[in-house]
């Protein structure tokens, strides 16, 4: 039963969301509605092999719009890559941004929007609400089911010099429209489906317990968990199943809404240094760490974990997912040196999400989590 006087909250839906198989076909009319004339299409070269950028370009051009394609987005985009993209967008005099791809393409598109409209470097926007000038309208079209970035106002950009991820947020950077077409996610390789799906599940689990969670955000976290946990196995075993893909995509989006309104915790704080030092794929690092974070947090938030089956169930569930999909369950399997764990703990404590963890953490606590996962 809800408490008689729930905690206060301020909830504003971030953007328009359109969901349906095949809805990519509407991108031309939607871009025109936003006043688009010259479109900056942010994507990655890998998607060209399955034809998604070509199809989006064709639809936009058929609507009478000019398209400039920037497909140089890499995994974990850096501040230098964003600056390069912004320079190309400025030279082309674009007036609307479309992002087509996974979380990296979404983050890069938001980053370009910051620099193109407000100048400076990405470091100037670390934190929330530091953009002073209006930003261009944009459309987000995810082709993976993990980050939920299309539902968030934050861009995660890696600082080129320090290799640390910066969370750069502003409501003006959010996509005006999010297009959710599950047909686009069928092209994900099995490995990408696994690691992005585990990341999305982690978003649901972390967001429901973090300090900023509210009665509204918890509804999205809970619903995300329901969709994701009931669709993950089917997506891996039957990758062409559109219903399962749709469940993963809705779950990922709802988890993204939860993050926007509640934030995340130390699992993500601990994962980022692993990616920076060892290049470990984000979702894979998340999966290895999450069972240990759940157990660490359970002493203060078992009531919320109970909504998803309880901490013991959740920790075992994530470990089983790793085993089913062939992902490592221990950090040593990635070649992580035990001697680097103190440095990782120090860097994890500096990450944005650590402050929102439901259980206050010290550097020693973070080190213990790393050691448990090692």
RAHUJO-V49222 format. One record per run of one state. SS is the DSSP state (alpha for helix, beta for strand, coil for the rest). FROM is the first residue (numbers start at 1). TO is the last residue. If there is no record, write none. Layout:
SS_FROM_TO / SS_FROM_TO
//
This chain:
coil_1_15 / beta_16_19 / coil_20_22 / alpha_23_33 / coil_34_37 / beta_38_42 / coil_43_43 / beta_44_44 / alpha_45_49 / coil_50_51 / alpha_52_62 / coil_63_65 / beta_66_70 / coil_71_71 / beta_72_72 / coil_73_77 / beta_78_78 / alpha_79_91 / coil_92_95 / beta_96_101 / coil_102_102 / alpha_103_118 / coil_119_121 / alpha_122_125 / coil_126_126 / beta_127_128 / coil_129_137 / beta_138_142 / coil_143_148 / alpha_149_151 / coil_152_153 / beta_154_158 / coil_159_164 / beta_165_169 / coil_170_170 / alpha_171_173 / coil_174_176 / beta_177_180 / coil_181_181 / alpha_182_187 / coil_188_189 / alpha_190_207 / coil_208_214 / alpha_215_237 / coil_238_241 / alpha_242_262 / coil_263_265 / alpha_266_278 / coil_279_281 / alpha_282_308 / coil_309_310 / alpha_311_325 / coil_326_330 / alpha_331_334 / coil_335_337 / alpha_338_349 / coil_350_351 / alpha_352_356 / coil_357_362 / alpha_363_373 / coil_374_374
//
